[in-house]
Amino acid sequence: MLRHLRHRQILVAAAAATTLAGSLAGCGGSSSSGSTGSDTPSASSAPDGSSSSAISVPSSALITPGKLTVCSDISSPPLEFYTSSNVPTGSDVDLGDAMAAKMGLTAVWANTAFNGIIPALQAKRCDVIMSQLYIKPAREKVVDFVPYMYSGSTFIVKKTGGLTLTKPSDLCRKKAAAETGTTVVGFLTTQSAACQKAGKAAIDIRQFSTDPAALQQLKIGLVDAYGTTVETAAYDIKQNAGQFVMAGKPFNRIKVGAATTKNNTALHDALTKALSAIHRDGQYQKVMTKWGLTSDILPLS
């Protein structure tokens, strides 16, 4: 019972638990682009068409006044990915656009490789990260989070003739793919060591710069399993009808958050208010429903 999870060089120490359902960690994950720094402007209005704002953000809290620059690995559908017209879309994009509008800002999406996304934030290449970033202690030491949804992890395998994967040790001697820098890679590394300690062969871990690249390895039969977030796995299965199935039940349910630098309290507080505002006016629920993520809704505390 085992995932991108979403999932990125991130300062993360992946912890593997003793049971499959409670120990795997994902990415999120999330599916993602390997290019960095390519900024794509998005619409400034919220999904409901509103653009007015009562939430002020000091210009000193932003890289560019009037704009909210968002670092995101835009290759993890349904959270963030490009349309055929090369326009960012997905649940994170819709939520980020809506929150920016509540602050009277225009969201600009900076496509950033996940394994360098926190360093990019710290280097002031963006104001905030929205990229299915799991809230974990190691990350909380270096960034502040605004929690906005839940996520989980899983592995997918080929439906016909694929690996039977019901416990972590089933991965010993097998080939597994995941996106570089994700929690899934951390899990696989820890589990591989456990395989060797038990006298079994190590896991052949294949890392790729994006989720789609890792999935492709499963498609063409070069790996036995692909680990990612539950959300991305469900999307991949739907888009490739009949080819793949999840291996066991989802595991490692965890909160996902928008990340800001430790010294940017003004922006963190404004994002918190903006998230509350889109909850109250119904935009948050509409976005999560639109992308099939109602089970990941995080109620306001």
C-alpha positions as CSV (number, residue, x, y, z in Angstrom):
1,M,0.0,0.0,0.0
2,L,2.0,2.6,-1.2
3,R,3.6,8.0,-4.2
4,H,5.4,12.5,-6.6
5,L,5.2,13.4,-4.0
6,R,4.9,16.6,-5.0
7,H,6.6,16.0,-5.0
8,R,11.8,18.7,-4.9
9,Q,17.4,20.4,-3.9
10,I,14.8,21.0,-1.1
11,L,15.8,20.9,2.6
12,V,13.8,17.8,3.4
13,A,14.5,14.6,5.3
14,A,12.1,12.0,4.2
15,A,10.9,9.6,6.9
16,A,9.8,6.1,6.2
17,A,7.3,4.4,8.5
18,T,7.1,0.8,9.2
19,T,3.8,0.3,7.3
20,L,3.1,1.1,3.8
21,A,-0.1,3.1,4.4
22,G,1.4,5.4,7.0
23,S,4.9,5.9,5.8
24,L,5.2,7.0,2.3
25,A,5.6,10.6,1.4
26,G,4.8,12.3,-1.8
27,C,5.6,15.4,-3.5
28,G,3.7,17.3,-4.2
29,G,3.4,16.5,-5.7
30,S,2.8,16.9,-7.5
31,S,3.7,16.4,-12.0
32,S,6.3,19.4,-13.1
33,S,8.5,21.4,-15.5
34,G,12.2,21.4,-15.3
35,S,12.8,24.9,-16.7
36,T,13.3,27.8,-14.3
37,G,12.6,31.5,-14.4
38,S,10.1,31.6,-17.3
39,D,7.4,34.0,-16.0
40,T,4.0,33.7,-17.5
41,P,1.4,36.5,-16.5
42,S,-2.0,35.2,-15.5
43,A,-5.3,37.0,-15.3
44,S,-5.6,39.5,-12.4
45,S,-9.2,38.9,-11.8
46,A,-10.5,36.1,-9.5
47,P,-12.4,33.1,-10.9
48,D,-15.7,34.9,-10.0
49,G,-14.7,38.0,-12.0
50,S,-14.0,40.2,-8.9
51,S,-10.9,42.3,-8.7
52,S,-11.5,44.6,-5.8
53,S,-9.4,44.2,-2.7
54,A,-9.5,45.2,0.9
55,I,-6.3,43.5,1.8
56,S,-3.3,45.7,1.5
57,V,0.3,44.5,0.8
58,P,3.2,46.9,1.2
59,S,5.3,47.3,-2.0
60,S,8.4,46.5,0.1
61,A,6.9,42.9,0.6
62,L,6.9,42.3,-3.2
63,I,9.6,41.8,-5.8
64,T,7.5,43.9,-8.2
65,P,4.9,46.3,-6.9
66,G,1.4,45.4,-8.0
67,K,2.4,41.8,-8.9
68,L,2.5,38.5,-6.9
69,T,5.3,36.4,-8.4
70,V,4.6,32.8,-7.7
71,C,7.2,30.0,-8.0
72,S,5.6,26.8,-9.2
73,D,6.7,23.6,-10.8
74,I,4.1,23.8,-13.6
75,S,4.0,20.2,-14.6
76,S,1.9,18.5,-11.9
77,P,-1.7,18.3,-13.1
78,P,-4.3,18.8,-11.8
79,L,-2.6,21.3,-9.5
80,E,-0.4,23.2,-11.9
81,F,0.3,22.5,-15.6
82,Y,0.3,24.2,-19.0
83,T,-2.6,24.2,-21.4
84,S,-2.0,23.5,-25.1
85,S,-1.7,27.2,-25.5
86,N,1.1,27.4,-22.9
87,V,-1.0,29.1,-20.3
88,P,-0.7,28.0,-16.6
89,T,-3.8,26.3,-15.2
90,G,-4.8,24.0,-12.4
91,S,-6.1,24.2,-8.9
92,D,-3.0,26.0,-7.5
93,V,-3.1,28.5,-10.3
94,D,-6.8,29.2,-9.8
95,L,-6.3,29.6,-6.0
96,G,-3.2,31.7,-6.4
97,D,-5.0,34.0,-8.9
98,A,-8.0,34.3,-6.6
99,M,-5.8,35.2,-3.6
100,A,-3.8,37.7,-5.6
101,A,-7.0,39.4,-6.7
102,K,-8.1,39.7,-3.1
103,M,-4.9,41.6,-2.5
104,G,-5.4,43.8,-5.6
105,L,-2.4,42.1,-7.3
106,T,-1.8,40.4,-10.6
107,A,-0.4,36.8,-10.2
108,V,2.7,36.1,-12.3
109,W,3.6,32.4,-12.5
110,A,7.4,31.6,-12.6
111,N,8.0,28.0,-13.7
112,T,10.6,26.6,-11.4
113,A,12.1,23.2,-11.0
114,F,10.8,21.6,-7.8
115,N,14.2,20.5,-6.5
116,G,15.3,24.2,-6.4
117,I,12.0,25.9,-5.5
118,I,12.8,26.9,-1.9
119,P,16.3,28.3,-2.9
120,A,14.5,30.3,-5.7
121,L,12.2,31.8,-3.1
122,Q,15.1,32.6,-0.8
123,A,17.0,34.2,-3.7
124,K,14.0,36.5,-4.2
125,R,13.1,35.1,-7.6
126,C,9.5,35.0,-6.4
127,D,7.3,36.2,-3.6
128,V,5.6,32.9,-2.7
129,I,5.7,29.2,-3.6
130,M,2.5,27.5,-4.6
131,S,3.5,24.1,-5.9
132,Q,1.9,21.4,-3.7
133,L,4.6,21.9,-1.2
134,Y,4.1,19.6,1.8
135,I,4.3,21.3,5.2
136,K,7.1,19.4,7.0
137,P,9.3,20.4,10.0
138,A,12.5,20.7,7.9
139,R,10.8,23.1,5.6
140,E,9.1,25.0,8.4
141,K,12.6,25.9,9.7
142,V,13.3,27.9,6.5
143,V,10.0,29.2,5.3
144,D,6.6,30.2,6.6
145,F,3.5,28.4,5.4
146,V,-0.2,29.3,4.7
147,P,-1.9,25.9,4.7
148,Y,-4.6,25.6,2.0
149,M,-5.3,21.9,1.3
150,Y,-4.5,18.3,2.1
151,S,-2.5,15.9,0.0
152,G,-1.2,12.3,0.1
153,S,1.1,10.0,-1.7
154,T,0.9,6.8,-3.7
155,F,2.5,4.6,-6.4
156,I,1.0,3.6,-9.7
157,V,1.8,0.5,-11.7
158,K,0.7,-1.0,-15.0
159,K,-2.8,-2.4,-14.8
160,T,-1.9,-5.4,-16.9
161,G,1.1,-7.4,-16.0
162,G,2.3,-4.7,-13.5
163,L,4.1,-5.1,-10.2
164,T,2.0,-6.3,-7.2
165,L,2.8,-3.7,-4.7
166,T,1.2,-4.1,-1.3
167,K,4.1,-3.4,1.2
168,P,7.3,-1.5,1.0
169,S,9.5,-4.5,0.7
170,D,7.8,-5.4,-2.6
171,L,10.0,-2.6,-4.1
172,C,13.2,-4.4,-3.2
173,R,15.1,-5.4,-6.4
174,K,12.6,-3.3,-8.5
175,K,12.9,-0.1,-10.5
176,A,11.0,2.9,-9.3
177,A,10.7,6.4,-10.8
178,A,9.9,9.7,-9.1
179,E,10.6,13.4,-9.5
180,T,13.9,14.7,-8.2
181,G,13.7,16.4,-4.8
182,T,10.3,14.9,-3.8
183,T,9.5,13.1,-0.6
184,V,8.9,10.0,-2.6
185,V,12.6,9.9,-3.4
186,G,13.4,10.2,0.3
187,F,11.0,7.3,1.0
188,L,12.6,5.2,-1.7
189,T,16.1,5.9,-0.5
190,T,15.2,4.9,3.1
191,Q,13.3,1.8,2.0
192,S,16.2,0.8,-0.3
193,A,18.5,0.8,2.7
194,A,16.0,-1.4,4.6
195,C,16.0,-3.8,1.7
196,Q,19.7,-4.2,1.9
197,K,19.7,-4.5,5.7
198,A,17.3,-7.4,5.3
199,G,19.6,-9.1,2.8
200,K,17.6,-8.2,-0.3
201,A,18.7,-6.2,-3.3
202,A,18.4,-2.4,-3.2
203,I,15.7,-0.5,-5.1
204,D,16.8,0.9,-8.4
205,I,15.7,4.5,-7.9
206,R,15.3,6.5,-11.1
207,Q,15.0,10.3,-10.6
208,F,13.7,12.7,-13.2
209,S,13.3,16.5,-13.4
210,T,9.5,16.3,-13.9
211,D,6.6,14.1,-13.1
212,P,5.6,13.5,-16.8
213,A,9.2,12.3,-17.4
214,A,9.0,9.8,-14.6
215,L,5.5,8.6,-15.7
216,Q,6.9,8.0,-19.2
217,Q,9.4,5.5,-17.8
218,L,6.5,3.5,-16.5
219,K,4.6,3.8,-19.8
220,I,7.5,2.3,-21.8
221,G,8.3,-0.4,-19.3
222,L,11.6,0.9,-18.0
223,V,10.5,1.0,-14.4
224,D,8.1,-1.1,-12.3
225,A,6.4,1.7,-10.4
226,Y,6.1,5.5,-10.4
227,G,5.6,7.5,-7.1
228,T,3.8,10.8,-7.0
229,T,1.0,12.6,-5.2
230,V,-2.5,11.1,-5.0
231,E,-3.9,14.0,-7.0
232,T,-1.4,13.6,-9.8
233,A,-1.7,9.8,-9.8
234,A,-5.5,10.1,-10.2
235,Y,-5.1,12.6,-13.1
236,D,-2.6,10.3,-14.8
237,I,-4.8,7.3,-14.5
238,K,-7.8,9.2,-15.9
239,Q,-5.8,10.6,-18.8
240,N,-4.4,7.1,-19.6
241,A,-7.6,5.1,-19.3
242,G,-7.0,1.4,-18.7
243,Q,-3.2,1.6,-18.5
244,F,-2.5,2.2,-14.8
245,V,-3.8,1.6,-11.3
246,M,-2.9,2.9,-7.9
247,A,-0.9,0.4,-5.8
248,G,-2.8,0.0,-2.6
249,K,-4.5,2.8,-0.6
250,P,-3.2,6.4,-0.5
251,F,-0.9,7.2,2.5
252,N,0.7,10.0,4.3
253,R,-2.1,12.5,4.4
254,I,-0.4,15.9,5.0
255,K,-1.1,19.6,4.7
256,V,0.1,21.6,1.7
257,G,0.9,25.3,2.0
258,A,1.9,28.5,0.2
259,A,5.4,29.3,1.4
260,T,7.0,32.7,2.0
261,T,10.4,33.7,3.4
262,K,10.7,33.9,7.2
263,N,11.3,37.7,7.1
264,N,8.2,38.5,4.9
265,T,5.5,38.6,7.6
266,A,3.5,41.2,5.8
267,L,3.0,39.0,2.8
268,H,2.4,35.9,4.9
269,D,-0.4,37.7,6.8
270,A,-1.9,39.1,3.7
271,L,-2.0,35.7,2.0
272,T,-3.7,34.3,5.2
273,K,-6.4,36.9,5.0
274,A,-6.8,36.4,1.2
275,L,-7.3,32.6,1.7
276,S,-9.9,33.3,4.4
277,A,-11.6,35.7,2.0
278,I,-11.9,33.2,-0.9
279,H,-13.2,30.6,1.6
280,R,-15.9,33.0,2.7
281,D,-17.1,34.0,-0.7
282,G,-17.1,30.4,-2.0
283,Q,-14.3,30.7,-4.6
284,Y,-12.1,28.2,-2.7
285,Q,-14.8,25.5,-2.7
286,K,-15.6,26.1,-6.4
287,V,-11.9,25.7,-7.4
288,M,-11.5,22.5,-5.4
289,T,-14.7,21.1,-6.9
290,K,-13.7,22.1,-10.4
291,W,-10.5,20.1,-10.2
292,G,-12.0,17.1,-8.4
293,L,-10.2,17.8,-5.1
294,T,-13.1,18.0,-2.7
295,S,-11.5,15.3,-0.5
296,D,-8.5,17.5,-0.1
297,I,-10.4,20.6,1.1
298,L,-8.8,22.2,4.2
299,P,-11.5,23.9,6.3
300,L,-10.7,27.3,7.8
301,S,-9.5,26.8,11.4
